[in-house]
């Protein structure tokens, strides 16, 4: 027999869009590692999947903290789910230029230059420090999400001309009530 309590769905958070000010702020360092934090990371994964993303940073759901979740397999391989708390890139090598999108910038896709390989130091939901390495898509996702924690969006990494064109397009969408 199932009760209402066992049927309770994980909360889905709405993804905030540019130009929400929370997206331009550096997230606060996480200092409390408890059940509430674990619940939040579970909600972040579900919110990310609902929005059809492979990464989600806490500022994107209006929580200004240094928390991000990544799943480049998009639910295909549960072992590939990554939670990074208070992450920092400690090494990077190479260069890759690929098209990126962002849940906070729907419909916007542009080529962005990133490191081909990164090593990240972060904490898990229990506060334990660990290091993780990534190449290609995983490296790109980690860099993209850590940028969010620093108040940087991928459009901030574009040339001034391209960035201005993207912002003009978004402002037109906002004016037309389509954003």
C-alpha positions as CSV (number, residue, x, y, z in Angstrom):
1,X,0.0,0.0,0.0
2,X,1.4,3.4,-0.9
3,X,0.7,6.4,1.2
4,X,0.6,10.1,0.2
5,X,4.0,10.5,1.8
6,X,5.7,7.9,-0.3
7,X,4.1,9.3,-3.5
8,X,5.5,12.8,-2.8
9,X,7.3,14.0,-5.9
10,X,10.6,15.8,-5.8
11,X,10.2,19.5,-6.0
12,X,11.0,20.9,-9.5
13,X,12.6,24.4,-9.3
14,X,11.9,26.9,-12.1
15,X,15.1,27.9,-14.0
16,X,15.6,31.6,-13.9
17,X,16.5,33.4,-17.1
18,X,18.9,36.1,-18.0
19,X,18.9,39.0,-17.0
20,X,18.0,37.8,-13.5
21,X,20.6,39.4,-11.1
22,X,21.2,36.2,-9.2
23,X,22.9,34.9,-12.4
24,X,25.5,37.7,-12.2
25,X,26.5,37.1,-8.5
26,X,29.2,34.8,-7.1
27,X,27.5,32.0,-5.2
28,X,28.1,31.8,-1.4
29,X,30.4,29.0,-0.1
30,X,28.5,26.1,1.3
31,X,29.4,25.4,4.9
32,X,26.5,23.2,6.1
33,X,26.4,19.6,4.8
34,X,23.1,18.1,6.0
35,X,20.0,16.3,4.8
36,X,18.6,19.6,3.5
37,X,21.6,20.0,1.1
38,X,21.2,16.4,-0.1
39,X,17.5,17.0,-0.7
40,X,18.4,20.2,-2.7
41,X,20.9,18.3,-4.9
42,X,18.2,15.7,-5.6
43,X,15.8,18.5,-6.5
44,X,18.4,20.1,-8.7
45,X,18.9,16.8,-10.7
46,X,15.1,16.5,-11.2
47,X,14.8,20.2,-12.2
48,X,17.7,19.8,-14.6
49,X,16.1,16.7,-16.3
50,X,12.7,18.4,-16.4
51,X,14.4,21.3,-18.3
52,X,16.3,18.9,-20.6
53,X,19.7,20.0,-19.4
54,X,23.0,18.1,-18.6
55,X,24.1,20.6,-15.9
56,X,22.5,23.0,-13.4
57,X,24.0,25.4,-11.0
58,X,22.2,26.6,-7.9
59,X,22.1,30.3,-9.0
60,X,20.0,29.1,-12.0
61,X,17.2,28.2,-9.6
62,X,17.7,31.5,-7.7
63,X,19.9,29.9,-4.9
64,X,23.1,31.9,-4.6
65,X,25.3,29.0,-3.4
66,X,28.3,27.2,-4.9
67,X,26.4,24.0,-5.8
68,X,26.2,22.4,-9.2
69,X,24.9,19.0,-10.6
70,X,26.0,17.4,-13.9
71,X,24.9,14.4,-15.8
72,X,26.3,14.3,-19.3
73,X,24.6,10.9,-19.8
74,X,21.2,12.5,-19.2
75,X,19.9,9.7,-17.0
76,X,21.4,6.9,-19.1
77,X,24.1,6.1,-16.5
78,X,23.4,6.9,-12.9
79,X,27.1,6.5,-12.0
80,X,27.8,9.5,-14.1
81,X,25.7,11.9,-11.9
82,X,28.1,14.4,-10.4
83,X,27.5,16.8,-7.5
84,X,30.1,19.5,-7.1
85,X,30.0,21.7,-4.0
86,X,32.4,24.6,-3.6
87,X,34.2,23.5,-6.8
88,X,37.4,25.1,-8.2
89,X,39.3,24.2,-11.4
90,X,42.8,23.4,-10.3
91,X,44.3,22.4,-13.7
92,X,43.3,22.8,-17.3
93,X,44.9,21.9,-20.6
94,X,44.2,22.1,-24.3
95,X,41.4,23.9,-26.2
96,X,38.0,23.0,-27.6
97,X,35.6,25.2,-29.4
98,X,32.1,23.9,-29.5
99,X,28.5,25.2,-29.5
100,X,27.0,25.7,-26.0
101,X,23.5,26.4,-24.8
102,X,22.2,27.3,-21.3
103,X,19.0,26.6,-19.5
104,X,19.0,30.3,-18.4
105,X,19.4,31.4,-22.0
106,X,16.8,29.2,-23.8
107,X,17.1,29.1,-27.6
108,X,20.6,30.8,-27.6
109,X,23.5,28.7,-28.8
110,X,27.0,30.0,-29.7
111,X,30.5,28.6,-30.1
112,X,32.6,29.0,-27.0
113,X,36.3,28.2,-26.4
114,X,37.0,26.1,-23.3
115,X,39.8,23.9,-22.0
116,X,39.8,20.4,-23.5
117,X,40.7,18.8,-20.1
118,X,40.1,20.0,-16.6
119,X,40.8,18.8,-13.0
120,X,38.3,20.1,-10.4
121,X,38.6,20.0,-6.7
122,X,35.2,20.0,-4.9
123,X,33.2,18.7,-2.0
124,X,30.5,16.1,-2.1
125,X,27.1,16.3,-0.2
126,X,28.8,15.0,3.0
127,X,31.5,17.7,2.8
128,X,34.3,15.3,1.7
129,X,36.8,16.8,-0.6
130,X,37.6,15.0,-3.9
131,X,39.1,15.6,-7.3
132,X,37.5,14.8,-10.6
133,X,38.9,15.0,-14.2
134,X,37.0,15.5,-17.3
135,X,37.6,15.8,-21.1
136,X,35.5,17.0,-24.0
137,X,31.8,17.4,-23.0
138,X,32.3,16.7,-19.3
139,X,35.2,19.3,-19.2
140,X,32.9,21.8,-21.0
141,X,30.0,21.1,-18.6
142,X,32.2,21.5,-15.5
143,X,33.6,24.8,-16.8
144,X,30.2,26.1,-17.8
145,X,28.6,25.2,-14.4
146,X,31.5,26.6,-12.3
147,X,31.3,29.8,-14.4
148,X,27.6,30.0,-13.2
149,X,28.9,29.8,-9.6
150,X,31.2,32.8,-10.3
151,X,28.4,34.8,-11.9
152,X,29.6,34.2,-15.5
153,X,27.4,33.1,-18.3
154,X,28.6,31.6,-21.6
155,X,27.6,34.8,-23.4
156,X,30.2,36.6,-21.3
157,X,32.8,34.5,-23.0
158,X,31.8,35.7,-26.5
159,X,33.3,38.6,-28.4
160,X,31.7,41.9,-27.6
161,X,30.0,42.0,-31.0
162,X,28.5,38.5,-30.7
163,X,27.5,39.2,-27.1
164,X,25.8,42.4,-28.1
165,X,23.9,40.6,-30.9
166,X,22.7,37.9,-28.5
167,X,21.6,40.5,-25.9
168,X,19.7,42.5,-28.6
169,X,17.9,39.3,-29.7
170,X,17.0,38.5,-26.1
171,X,15.7,42.1,-25.5
172,X,13.5,41.8,-28.6
173,X,12.1,38.5,-27.3
174,X,11.5,40.1,-23.9
175,X,9.7,43.1,-25.5
176,X,7.5,40.7,-27.5
177,X,6.7,38.7,-24.4
178,X,8.4,35.6,-25.7
179,X,11.2,35.3,-23.0
